Amino acid sequence: MSKKVEEWTVLSMLEWGTEFFENKNIPDPRHSIEWLLAETLDIKRLDLYLKFDRPLSPQELDTLRPMVKRRAQHEPLQYIIGYTDFMNARISVNEQVLIPRIETEQLVEIILENHQSEEELSVLDIGTGSGCIPVALKMEQPNWKVSGIDISEGALRLARENAEQNNADVSFSEGDILNPTSISIQDPLDLIVSNPPYVKPEEKDILERQVKDYEPAEALFFDDLEKMYKSIIEFAFQNLTKNGSLYLELHEKYSAQILALFDEQKWSAHV
C-alpha cells in the first residue's frame, strides 16, 4: 500500500489487493480482498460494487493493513475475520477448530431432507469442533434434542459460544470416540452424525498451505482411518435405536474400505 492515503478508493484497493494476492499465490485472490475490505467497511461484499469511488479513511486502512498481511501468509480468511456462515448460522472459528466446509453443509442438508417429517429426534454429533452441525440442525429443527462431543476443551468452548450466539439450545460435553466409556449417553439415540479427521498424515503435502499450516492437525489427520470409523460405527451400533441412522463424512478414496465396516455389523449403508 504505497499510495497516499487520500488516493485509496474501494475500486483501487480491490484492484491492488487482487494483484497483490495473485503474486503471493493466494487462492481466489479477488475473493480474498473483497472479504477483507467488506469486513473493514462493515458492508456486504456485493455492496462494494456500488461504492467503487468511496475513499478509504486512514483508520480503515489501519484496520485493513494487518488483515492483508495475514492473508498474504496464507492464513485462512475465516480465521482472520473470525467467523464463517454455515447454513443459516453465523459460526465463530479460530485455530482450535476446523473451518466448516460446503461438503458438511451438504451433509446437514441431507439429514434435514431425510428426517424432515420427524418432529422429535435425539441427535449426537461426534467430533463437533465449532459446533456447526448441531447448531444448524437445532436451528432448523427446534424440537430435536441435539448434542455434541469433542476431545478439545477449546473447541467445546467455541461450540458453546456458537450455540449461544445463534440461540440454539445444544448441549456439549467432552468425549473421545476412541475411548467410548468417556461418552455419557442417557438414552438411546435416533441419529448420530460425525465428520471425523479423514486425511492420512502422508497426504499432508498435497493440501493447500492455508489448510495444512493453520487448521488443527488433530481435526484433519488420522493415520488409522479404519480404527476411527470402526469406533464410530461400533458406538452407533450400541447406542442407536432400532431404526436409528448414522451419517458420516468420509474421504471418497477410502469409501469402499469404510463401507466394509458396516457389513461387519450387518448394516445397510451407501455413499
N, C-alpha and C positions, 0 to 999 in steps of 0.2 A: 504494500500500500504506500506508494511513493508520491501520489498526487497531493496537492494542497488539500486541506480539509474541506474547503468550500467547493471543491470541484467534484467531490464524490456524490453521485446520484444512485438511485436504485438500479437503473439500467447499466451505468458504468461499473458498479460493483458486481452485478450479475455477469457481465462480460469478463471482467478481470478475474473474478473468482473461478469461473468455468475454465479459463485458460490456465490459471494457477494450479488448480486441482488436476487438470489433464497432465500438466508437466510433472506432477507428483505421483502419477499413475493411480489416482483415486478413482474407484469405481463410480460410474454415473456422476461425473463432476458437476454438471448443471443442477442435478437434483440436490447435491450437497450444499452448494452455495444458496440455492433457493430456500432450503430448510433453515439454514443458519441465519440468513437475512430476515426471513419471515419471523423467526423466533426473536430476533433482536428488536424488530419493529412491532412485535405483538400483533401480527396480522396473519391472515391465511395466505398460503403460498400463491394461490391464484390472484389474490389482490395485488401482488407485486406487479402484475402486468397492467394494472390500472394506475400505477403510480411510478412509471418509468422516470419521470422528471423530478420526483421528490428528492430533495437534498438530504444527505445523511449528516446528522449533527456530530460534533466531537464526542459527545457522550455515547452515542450509538456506535461510532467507530471504535471507541474504547471497549465496548461490550463485545462487539463482533470480532475484533482482532485476536483475542486468545482462543476463541472458538475455532477460527480458521486455522490457527497454528496447531490445535489439537487434531483437527480433521486431516491436516497435511501429514500428520504422523500415522494416519490410517485408523485413528480411534473411531469407533462406530458413532454415527450421528446420534443414535438413541441414547448413548451414554453421555454425550456432550450436552444435549438438551434435557436429558433426564427422564424421558418418557417415550412411549410409543402408543399408538392407537391399535386396539385389538377388539374386533367385533364392535360393540357399542361401548366399550370400556376404555378409559384412559389409564394406561398401566405405567407406573413408575418403574424404571430399571436402573441398575448400576452394575458394577463389575462383579457383583456376587451372584448375578443371575443371568441366565441365557436370554438373549433378546428374542421375543416371540416372533415366529415365522408365519408366513402365509399358509404353509402346509398345516400348521397347528390350528389356524383359523378354520381351514377346510375340515379338519378332524372334528372340531366343535360343531360345525355346521352339519356334518353327517350325523353326529349324535342327536342333535336337536331335531333333525328331519326324521330319524328313525324312531324317536320317542316323543314326538310332538303331542300325541294323544294321551300320554301318561302324566297325570297331574301330580302324582306324588311318587318320587323315587329317592332312594338313598344312594348317594354318589360319592366315590372316593377318587381323588387324583393322586397318583403315586409319583413322587419327584416333582412337586408342584412348582418349584422355582419362584417366579414372580407372582404366582397365583392366577395367571391369566386365564387358564382353563376353567377352574371352578368359579371364578368371579364372573366370567362371561356366561357360563351355564346358569348360575343363580340369577343373573340379571334377566335372562330370557325365560327362566322357569322359576319364579319366586317361591313356589310351593315345594320345590325339591329340597331335600336335606343334603347339602353339599359340604364336603370337607377335603382337605389336602394335607399331605405329609411330605417332609423333606428332611434330609440329614443335616442341612446347613441352617444354623441359627440366623445368619444374616439374611438368607433367602426367606425364612419364615417371618422375620421382622418386616421385610418389604411386602410379602404377600398379605400380611395383616393390614398394612398401610393401604395397599391397593383395594382390599375388600372394603375398608372404611371409607375411602375417598369415593368409591363407586356405590356406596350404600348397599353393599351386598353382604348378606348375613351368611358368611362362610367361616367355618372353624378350621384352624390349622394346628398341627402338632408335629413334634419331632418323631421320626420313624425311619428305619433303614430296611428296605425291602430285602436286602441280603441277610438281615437278621430279623425275621418275621416276628419273633417274640417281642421285639421293641415296639410293635404296632398294636395299639389298643383299639379293638373293634367290639362295640357293644352288641350290635345286632347284625344279622346278615345284610349284605349289600345288594342293591339291584343293579348297580353299574360301577365298573372300575375303568378308569382311563389312565394312561401313562404315556409320557414322551420321555423315555429314559435316554441316557447317553448311548448313542449307537454308532459312533465313529471309532474305528480302531486307531490306536496311537500311531501306527506306521503310516496312516493316511494323512497325518497332520500336514505334511509338506504341500499337499495339493489344495489345501484350504486357503482362502484369501487372508491376507495379513490382518484385516480388521476382525476376523474371526479367531484365528489361531493365536494372535498376540494379545487379545484383550478379553475375550469371553472366557468364563471359568472352565478350566480343563476338566474338572470333575463333572461338569454338566454336559460336556461334549464327548469325552473319550472314555472307553472301557475296553480292556483287552480281551475279555472273555464274554462276548455278546450272548452266547448260548446260556451261560450261567445267569446273566442278568435277566434275560427274558424267561428262562425257566423258573426263576424265583418268583417273578410276577405272575406267571401262569399258575404255578402251584398255589400261590397265595390266593389267587382268584378262585381256583377250584375249591378251596377250603372255606372261602368267605362269601361267595356269591349265593344268592337264592337260586332255586332250581332253574328258573327261567332268566337268570341274570345274564348280563352282557359285559364283555371285556373289549375295550378299544385301545389299540396300541399304535404308536407311530414308530416306524422302523425304516431301516436302510433297505432300499429296493434290492441292493446287491445280495442281501442276506435273507430275503423274504422266504425262499424255499426252506432254508435251514430253520427259520423261526416257525413256519407252518408245521414242520415235522414235530415240533414240541407239543403242538395242540393234539396231534394224532396220538401221542403217548397218553394223553388224558381222555382220548376218545371224544374230543370236542370237534365240532364243525367250525371251520374258520376259512376266511377268504381275505384276499388283499384288494 
